[in-house]
Amino acid sequence: MEQLEEQIAHLIRTVDDLSDIVARQEGEIATLTRRVHMLMQREGERESQTTGGTVVGDERPPHY
C-alpha cells in the first residue's frame, strides 16, 4: 500500500510540474505570436512604402 501511495505522490508531482511547464509555454507562445504579428505588420508597411527597387526572392535584378 505504501508503494502505491508513493507512486501516486510522484505522479501527482510530475503532473503538477508538467502543468507549470505547459502554462509557461502558453505564455511564451502568446508573446511570440504577438511579436510575429508586429513584425509582419511592420514589414507590410515597409513594403508598401518602397518604390520597388528591392530584389525579392527569385526576382532577377534589372540589369539582366
MIBA-664579 format. One record per atom (N, C-alpha, C, O): residue number from 0; residue in one letter; atom name; x, z, y. Coordinates in pm, whole numbers, m for minus. Layout:
residues N
@num: NUM&residu: A&atome: CA&c1: X&c3: Z&c2: Y
...
***
This chain:
residues 64
@num: 0&residu: M&atome: N&c1: 82&c3: 0&c2: m119
@num: 0&residu: M&atome: CA&c1: 0&c3: 0&c2: 0
@num: 0&residu: M&atome: C&c1: 88&c3: 0&c2: 126
@num: 0&residu: M&atome: O&c1: 58&c3: m70&c2: 223
@num: 1&residu: E&atome: N&c1: 195&c3: 79&c2: 123
@num: 1&residu: E&atome: CA&c1: 284&c3: 86&c2: 239
@num: 1&residu: E&atome: C&c1: 350&c3: m49&c2: 267
@num: 1&residu: E&atome: O&c1: 371&c3: m88&c2: 382
@num: 2&residu: Q&atome: N&c1: 382&c3: m119&c2: 159
@num: 2&residu: Q&atome: CA&c1: 444&c3: m251&c2: 175
@num: 2&residu: Q&atome: C&c1: 348&c3: m348&c2: 245
@num: 2&residu: Q&atome: O&c1: 390&c3: m425&c2: 331
@num: 3&residu: L&atome: N&c1: 222&c3: m345&c2: 208
@num: 3&residu: L&atome: CA&c1: 123&c3: m431&c2: 273
@num: 3&residu: L&atome: C&c1: 106&c3: m395&c2: 420
@num: 3&residu: L&atome: O&c1: 96&c3: m483&c2: 505
@num: 4&residu: E&atome: N&c1: 103&c3: m265&c2: 450
@num: 4&residu: E&atome: CA&c1: 90&c3: m222&c2: 589
@num: 4&residu: E&atome: C&c1: 211&c3: m267&c2: 670
@num: 4&residu: E&atome: O&c1: 198&c3: m306&c2: 786
@num: 5&residu: E&atome: N&c1: 328&c3: m262&c2: 609
@num: 5&residu: E&atome: CA&c1: 449&c3: m306&c2: 677
@num: 5&residu: E&atome: C&c1: 446&c3: m456&c2: 703
@num: 5&residu: E&atome: O&c1: 482&c3: m501&c2: 812
@num: 6&residu: Q&atome: N&c1: 403&c3: m532&c2: 604
@num: 6&residu: Q&atome: CA&c1: 393&c3: m677&c2: 620
@num: 6&residu: Q&atome: C&c1: 291&c3: m712&c2: 729
@num: 6&residu: Q&atome: O&c1: 314&c3: m801&c2: 810
@num: 7&residu: I&atome: N&c1: 180&c3: m642&c2: 729
@num: 7&residu: I&atome: CA&c1: 77&c3: m667&c2: 831
@num: 7&residu: I&atome: C&c1: 133&c3: m636&c2: 970
@num: 7&residu: I&atome: O&c1: 107&c3: m710&c2: 1065
@num: 8&residu: A&atome: N&c1: 207&c3: m528&c2: 984
@num: 8&residu: A&atome: CA&c1: 266&c3: m492&c2: 1112
@num: 8&residu: A&atome: C&c1: 363&c3: m600&c2: 1159
@num: 8&residu: A&atome: O&c1: 365&c3: m635&c2: 1277
@num: 9&residu: H&atome: N&c1: 444&c3: m653&c2: 1067
@num: 9&residu: H&atome: CA&c1: 536&c3: m761&c2: 1102
@num: 9&residu: H&atome: C&c1: 460&c3: m887&c2: 1143
@num: 9&residu: H&atome: O&c1: 497&c3: m954&c2: 1239
@num: 10&residu: L&atome: N&c1: 355&c3: m917&c2: 1070
@num: 10&residu: L&atome: CA&c1: 275&c3: m1036&c2: 1103
@num: 10&residu: L&atome: C&c1: 208&c3: m1021&c2: 1239
@num: 10&residu: L&atome: O&c1: 201&c3: m1117&c2: 1316
@num: 11&residu: I&atome: N&c1: 158&c3: m903&c2: 1269
@num: 11&residu: I&atome: CA&c1: 94&c3: m879&c2: 1399
@num: 11&residu: I&atome: C&c1: 196&c3: m896&c2: 1511
@num: 11&residu: I&atome: O&c1: 166&c3: m956&c2: 1614
@num: 12&residu: R&atome: N&c1: 316&c3: m845&c2: 1490
@num: 12&residu: R&atome: CA&c1: 420&c3: m860&c2: 1592
@num: 12&residu: R&atome: C&c1: 456&c3: m1007&c2: 1610
@num: 12&residu: R&atome: O&c1: 475&c3: m1053&c2: 1723
@num: 13&residu: T&atome: N&c1: 467&c3: m1079&c2: 1501
@num: 13&residu: T&atome: CA&c1: 500&c3: m1221&c2: 1508
@num: 13&residu: T&atome: C&c1: 393&c3: m1298&c2: 1583
@num: 13&residu: T&atome: O&c1: 424&c3: m1383&c2: 1666
@num: 14&residu: V&atome: N&c1: 268&c3: m1270&c2: 1554
@num: 14&residu: V&atome: CA&c1: 157&c3: m1336&c2: 1623
@num: 14&residu: V&atome: C&c1: 160&c3: m1304&c2: 1772
@num: 14&residu: V&atome: O&c1: 138&c3: m1393&c2: 1854
@num: 15&residu: D&atome: N&c1: 186&c3: m1179&c2: 1808
@num: 15&residu: D&atome: CA&c1: 195&c3: m1141&c2: 1949
@num: 15&residu: D&atome: C&c1: 310&c3: m1212&c2: 2018
@num: 15&residu: D&atome: O&c1: 295&c3: m1260&c2: 2131
@num: 16&residu: D&atome: N&c1: 425&c3: m1220&c2: 1952
@num: 16&residu: D&atome: CA&c1: 540&c3: m1290&c2: 2008
@num: 16&residu: D&atome: C&c1: 509&c3: m1439&c2: 2030
@num: 16&residu: D&atome: O&c1: 540&c3: m1495&c2: 2135
@num: 17&residu: L&atome: N&c1: 447&c3: m1501&c2: 1930
@num: 17&residu: L&atome: CA&c1: 411&c3: m1642&c2: 1942
@num: 17&residu: L&atome: C&c1: 308&c3: m1665&c2: 2051
@num: 17&residu: L&atome: O&c1: 312&c3: m1766&c2: 2122
@num: 18&residu: S&atome: N&c1: 216&c3: m1572&c2: 2065
@num: 18&residu: S&atome: CA&c1: 117&c3: m1583&c2: 2172
@num: 18&residu: S&atome: C&c1: 183&c3: m1579&c2: 2309
@num: 18&residu: S&atome: O&c1: 145&c3: m1655&c2: 2398
@num: 19&residu: D&atome: N&c1: 280&c3: m1491&c2: 2326
@num: 19&residu: D&atome: CA&c1: 354&c3: m1484&c2: 2453
@num: 19&residu: D&atome: C&c1: 429&c3: m1614&c2: 2481
@num: 19&residu: D&atome: O&c1: 432&c3: m1663&c2: 2594
@num: 20&residu: I&atome: N&c1: 489&c3: m1669&c2: 2377
@num: 20&residu: I&atome: CA&c1: 564&c3: m1794&c2: 2392
@num: 20&residu: I&atome: C&c1: 471&c3: m1907&c2: 2432
@num: 20&residu: I&atome: O&c1: 503&c3: m1986&c2: 2521
@num: 21&residu: V&atome: N&c1: 357&c3: m1917&c2: 2366
@num: 21&residu: V&atome: CA&c1: 261&c3: m2023&c2: 2397
@num: 21&residu: V&atome: C&c1: 210&c3: m2008&c2: 2540
@num: 21&residu: V&atome: O&c1: 195&c3: m2109&c2: 2611
@num: 22&residu: A&atome: N&c1: 182&c3: m1888&c2: 2584
@num: 22&residu: A&atome: CA&c1: 136&c3: m1865&c2: 2721
@num: 22&residu: A&atome: C&c1: 243&c3: m1908&c2: 2822
@num: 22&residu: A&atome: O&c1: 210&c3: m1971&c2: 2922
@num: 23&residu: R&atome: N&c1: 368&c3: m1875&c2: 2796
@num: 23&residu: R&atome: CA&c1: 477&c3: m1914&c2: 2886
@num: 23&residu: R&atome: C&c1: 491&c3: m2066&c2: 2889
@num: 23&residu: R&atome: O&c1: 510&c3: m2125&c2: 2996
@num: 24&residu: Q&atome: N&c1: 483&c3: m2129&c2: 2773
@num: 24&residu: Q&atome: CA&c1: 495&c3: m2274&c2: 2767
@num: 24&residu: Q&atome: C&c1: 380&c3: m2343&c2: 2839
@num: 24&residu: Q&atome: O&c1: 398&c3: m2449&c2: 2900
@num: 25&residu: E&atome: N&c1: 262&c3: m2285&c2: 2832
@num: 25&residu: E&atome: CA&c1: 147&c3: m2341&c2: 2904
@num: 25&residu: E&atome: C&c1: 174&c3: m2343&c2: 3054
@num: 25&residu: E&atome: O&c1: 143&c3: m2440&c2: 3121
@num: 26&residu: G&atome: N&c1: 232&c3: m2235&c2: 3105
@num: 26&residu: G&atome: CA&c1: 267&c3: m2230&c2: 3247
@num: 26&residu: G&atome: C&c1: 373&c3: m2332&c2: 3284
@num: 26&residu: G&atome: O&c1: 364&c3: m2397&c2: 3388
@num: 27&residu: E&atome: N&c1: 474&c3: m2345&c2: 3198
@num: 27&residu: E&atome: CA&c1: 580&c3: m2443&c2: 3222
@num: 27&residu: E&atome: C&c1: 526&c3: m2585&c2: 3221
@num: 27&residu: E&atome: O&c1: 564&c3: m2667&c2: 3303
@num: 28&residu: I&atome: N&c1: 437&c3: m2614&c2: 3128
@num: 28&residu: I&atome: CA&c1: 378&c3: m2747&c2: 3119
@num: 28&residu: I&atome: C&c1: 295&c3: m2776&c2: 3243
@num: 28&residu: I&atome: O&c1: 300&c3: m2887&c2: 3296
@num: 29&residu: A&atome: N&c1: 220&c3: m2679&c2: 3291
@num: 29&residu: A&atome: CA&c1: 140&c3: m2697&c2: 3412
@num: 29&residu: A&atome: C&c1: 231&c3: m2725&c2: 3532
@num: 29&residu: A&atome: O&c1: 201&c3: m2814&c2: 3612
@num: 30&residu: T&atome: N&c1: 340&c3: m2652&c2: 3543
@num: 30&residu: T&atome: CA&c1: 435&c3: m2673&c2: 3653
@num: 30&residu: T&atome: C&c1: 496&c3: m2812&c2: 3645
@num: 30&residu: T&atome: O&c1: 504&c3: m2883&c2: 3746
@num: 31&residu: L&atome: N&c1: 539&c3: m2851&c2: 3527
@num: 31&residu: L&atome: CA&c1: 600&c3: m2983&c2: 3509
@num: 31&residu: L&atome: C&c1: 499&c3: m3095&c2: 3536
@num: 31&residu: L&atome: O&c1: 535&c3: m3198&c2: 3594
@num: 32&residu: T&atome: N&c1: 375&c3: m3076&c2: 3496
@num: 32&residu: T&atome: CA&c1: 271&c3: m3176&c2: 3522
@num: 32&residu: T&atome: C&c1: 250&c3: m3194&c2: 3672
@num: 32&residu: T&atome: O&c1: 238&c3: m3306&c2: 3720
@num: 33&residu: R&atome: N&c1: 245&c3: m3082&c2: 3745
@num: 33&residu: R&atome: CA&c1: 230&c3: m3091&c2: 3892
@num: 33&residu: R&atome: C&c1: 349&c3: m3164&c2: 3954
@num: 33&residu: R&atome: O&c1: 332&c3: m3247&c2: 4044
@num: 34&residu: R&atome: N&c1: 469&c3: m3134&c2: 3907
@num: 34&residu: R&atome: CA&c1: 589&c3: m3198&c2: 3962
@num: 34&residu: R&atome: C&c1: 590&c3: m3347&c2: 3935
@num: 34&residu: R&atome: O&c1: 624&c3: m3427&c2: 4023
@num: 35&residu: V&atome: N&c1: 553&c3: m3387&c2: 3814
@num: 35&residu: V&atome: CA&c1: 548&c3: m3530&c2: 3781
@num: 35&residu: V&atome: C&c1: 445&c3: m3599&c2: 3869
@num: 35&residu: V&atome: O&c1: 469&c3: m3709&c2: 3918
@num: 36&residu: H&atome: N&c1: 330&c3: m3536&c2: 3888
@num: 36&residu: H&atome: CA&c1: 225&c3: m3594&c2: 3973
@num: 36&residu: H&atome: C&c1: 277&c3: m3613&c2: 4116
@num: 36&residu: H&atome: O&c1: 256&c3: m3717&c2: 4176
@num: 37&residu: M&atome: N&c1: 346&c3: m3510&c2: 4169
@num: 37&residu: M&atome: CA&c1: 402&c3: m3520&c2: 4304
@num: 37&residu: M&atome: C&c1: 504&c3: m3633&c2: 4313
@num: 37&residu: M&atome: O&c1: 504&c3: m3710&c2: 4409
@num: 38&residu: L&atome: N&c1: 591&c3: m3644&c2: 4213
@num: 38&residu: L&atome: CA&c1: 692&c3: m3750&c2: 4212
@num: 38&residu: L&atome: C&c1: 628&c3: m3888&c2: 4204
@num: 38&residu: L&atome: O&c1: 673&c3: m3982&c2: 4269
@num: 39&residu: M&atome: N&c1: 523&c3: m3901&c2: 4125
@num: 39&residu: M&atome: CA&c1: 455&c3: m4029&c2: 4114
@num: 39&residu: M&atome: C&c1: 390&c3: m4067&c2: 4247
@num: 39&residu: M&atome: O&c1: 395&c3: m4183&c2: 4288
@num: 40&residu: Q&atome: N&c1: 329&c3: m3969&c2: 4313
@num: 40&residu: Q&atome: CA&c1: 270&c3: m3997&c2: 4444
@num: 40&residu: Q&atome: C&c1: 377&c3: m4037&c2: 4544
@num: 40&residu: Q&atome: O&c1: 360&c3: m4134&c2: 4618
@num: 41&residu: R&atome: N&c1: 487&c3: m3963&c2: 4546
@num: 41&residu: R&atome: CA&c1: 596&c3: m3992&c2: 4639
@num: 41&residu: R&atome: C&c1: 653&c3: m4131&c2: 4614
@num: 41&residu: R&atome: O&c1: 679&c3: m4205&c2: 4709
@num: 42&residu: E&atome: N&c1: 672&c3: m4166&c2: 4488
@num: 42&residu: E&atome: CA&c1: 725&c3: m4299&c2: 4455
@num: 42&residu: E&atome: C&c1: 625&c3: m4408&c2: 4493
@num: 42&residu: E&atome: O&c1: 664&c3: m4513&c2: 4543
@num: 43&residu: G&atome: N&c1: 497&c3: m4383&c2: 4471
@num: 43&residu: G&atome: CA&c1: 395&c3: m4480&c2: 4511
@num: 43&residu: G&atome: C&c1: 394&c3: m4502&c2: 4660
@num: 43&residu: G&atome: O&c1: 382&c3: m4616&c2: 4706
@num: 44&residu: E&atome: N&c1: 407&c3: m4396&c2: 4737
@num: 44&residu: E&atome: CA&c1: 412&c3: m4409&c2: 4882
@num: 44&residu: E&atome: C&c1: 538&c3: m4485&c2: 4925
@num: 44&residu: E&atome: O&c1: 533&c3: m4568&c2: 5015
@num: 45&residu: R&atome: N&c1: 649&c3: m4455&c2: 4860
@num: 45&residu: R&atome: CA&c1: 775&c3: m4523&c2: 4894
@num: 45&residu: R&atome: C&c1: 767&c3: m4671&c2: 4861
@num: 45&residu: R&atome: O&c1: 815&c3: m4754&c2: 4939
@num: 46&residu: E&atome: N&c1: 708&c3: m4706&c2: 4748
@num: 46&residu: E&atome: CA&c1: 694&c3: m4846&c2: 4711
@num: 46&residu: E&atome: C&c1: 604&c3: m4921&c2: 4807
@num: 46&residu: E&atome: O&c1: 628&c3: m5038&c2: 4839
@num: 47&residu: S&atome: N&c1: 500&c3: m4855&c2: 4854
@num: 47&residu: S&atome: CA&c1: 409&c3: m4922&c2: 4946
@num: 47&residu: S&atome: C&c1: 472&c3: m4943&c2: 5083
@num: 47&residu: S&atome: O&c1: 427&c3: m5028&c2: 5159
@num: 48&residu: Q&atome: N&c1: 575&c3: m4865&c2: 5116
@num: 48&residu: Q&atome: CA&c1: 641&c3: m4878&c2: 5245
@num: 48&residu: Q&atome: C&c1: 758&c3: m4975&c2: 5243
@num: 48&residu: Q&atome: O&c1: 805&c3: m5016&c2: 5350
@num: 49&residu: T&atome: N&c1: 807&c3: m5013&c2: 5127
@num: 49&residu: T&atome: CA&c1: 922&c3: m5102&c2: 5120
@num: 49&residu: T&atome: C&c1: 879&c3: m5244&c2: 5148
@num: 49&residu: T&atome: O&c1: 762&c3: m5280&c2: 5135
@num: 50&residu: T&atome: N&c1: 977&c3: m5326&c2: 5187
@num: 50&residu: T&atome: CA&c1: 950&c3: m5466&c2: 5221
@num: 50&residu: T&atome: C&c1: 966&c3: m5559&c2: 5102
@num: 50&residu: T&atome: O&c1: 954&c3: m5681&c2: 5116
@num: 51&residu: G&atome: N&c1: 994&c3: m5504&c2: 4985
@num: 51&residu: G&atome: CA&c1: 1008&c3: m5587&c2: 4866
@num: 51&residu: G&atome: C&c1: 1151&c3: m5630&c2: 4838
@num: 51&residu: G&atome: O&c1: 1172&c3: m5716&c2: 4753
@num: 52&residu: G&atome: N&c1: 1249&c3: m5574&c2: 4906
@num: 52&residu: G&atome: CA&c1: 1388&c3: m5611&c2: 4885
@num: 52&residu: G&atome: C&c1: 1453&c3: m5542&c2: 4767
@num: 52&residu: G&atome: O&c1: 1569&c3: m5569&c2: 4737
@num: 53&residu: T&atome: N&c1: 1382&c3: m5455&c2: 4701
@num: 53&residu: T&atome: CA&c1: 1437&c3: m5379&c2: 4591
@num: 53&residu: T&atome: C&c1: 1416&c3: m5452&c2: 4459
@num: 53&residu: T&atome: O&c1: 1307&c3: m5503&c2: 4433
@num: 54&residu: V&atome: N&c1: 1521&c3: m5458&c2: 4376
@num: 54&residu: V&atome: CA&c1: 1510&c3: m5518&c2: 4244
@num: 54&residu: V&atome: C&c1: 1455&c3: m5413&c2: 4149
@num: 54&residu: V&atome: O&c1: 1511&c3: m5303&c2: 4137
@num: 55&residu: V&atome: N&c1: 1345&c3: m5445&c2: 4082
@num: 55&residu: V&atome: CA&c1: 1280&c3: m5351&c2: 3992
@num: 55&residu: V&atome: C&c1: 1280&c3: m5407&c2: 3851
@num: 55&residu: V&atome: O&c1: 1244&c3: m5522&c2: 3829
@num: 56&residu: G&atome: N&c1: 1321&c3: m5325&c2: 3755
@num: 56&residu: G&atome: CA&c1: 1312&c3: m5362&c2: 3614
@num: 56&residu: G&atome: C&c1: 1391&c3: m5487&c2: 3580
@num: 56&residu: G&atome: O&c1: 1511&c3: m5494&c2: 3605
@num: 57&residu: D&atome: N&c1: 1321&c3: m5586&c2: 3522
@num: 57&residu: D&atome: CA&c1: 1387&c3: m5709&c2: 3476
@num: 57&residu: D&atome: C&c1: 1381&c3: m5821&c2: 3579
@num: 57&residu: D&atome: O&c1: 1413&c3: m5935&c2: 3546
@num: 58&residu: E&atome: N&c1: 1340&c3: m5793&c2: 3701
@num: 58&residu: E&atome: CA&c1: 1333&c3: m5898&c2: 3803
@num: 58&residu: E&atome: C&c1: 1474&c3: m5948&c2: 3834
@num: 58&residu: E&atome: O&c1: 1570&c3: m5871&c2: 3836
@num: 59&residu: R&atome: N&c1: 1483&c3: m6078&c2: 3859
@num: 59&residu: R&atome: CA&c1: 1612&c3: m6134&c2: 3897
@num: 59&residu: R&atome: C&c1: 1631&c3: m6117&c2: 4048
@num: 59&residu: R&atome: O&c1: 1536&c3: m6127&c2: 4126
@num: 60&residu: P&atome: N&c1: 1755&c3: m6091&c2: 4088
@num: 60&residu: P&atome: CA&c1: 1782&c3: m6085&c2: 4231
@num: 60&residu: P&atome: C&c1: 1757&c3: m6221&c2: 4297
@num: 60&residu: P&atome: O&c1: 1758&c3: m6322&c2: 4228
@num: 61&residu: P&atome: N&c1: 1735&c3: m6225&c2: 4428
@num: 61&residu: P&atome: CA&c1: 1701&c3: m6352&c2: 4496
@num: 61&residu: P&atome: C&c1: 1808&c3: m6460&c2: 4486
@num: 61&residu: P&atome: O&c1: 1776&c3: m6578&c2: 4500
@num: 62&residu: H&atome: N&c1: 1933&c3: m6425&c2: 4464
@num: 62&residu: H&atome: CA&c1: 2039&c3: m6528&c2: 4462
@num: 62&residu: H&atome: C&c1: 2045&c3: m6606&c2: 4331
@num: 62&residu: H&atome: O&c1: 2131&c3: m6694&c2: 4319
@num: 63&residu: Y&atome: N&c1: 1958&c3: m6580&c2: 4232
@num: 63&residu: Y&atome: CA&c1: 1960&c3: m6654&c2: 4107
@num: 63&residu: Y&atome: C&c1: 1876&c3: m6778&c2: 4117
@num: 63&residu: Y&atome: O&c1: 1866&c3: m6854&c2: 4021
***
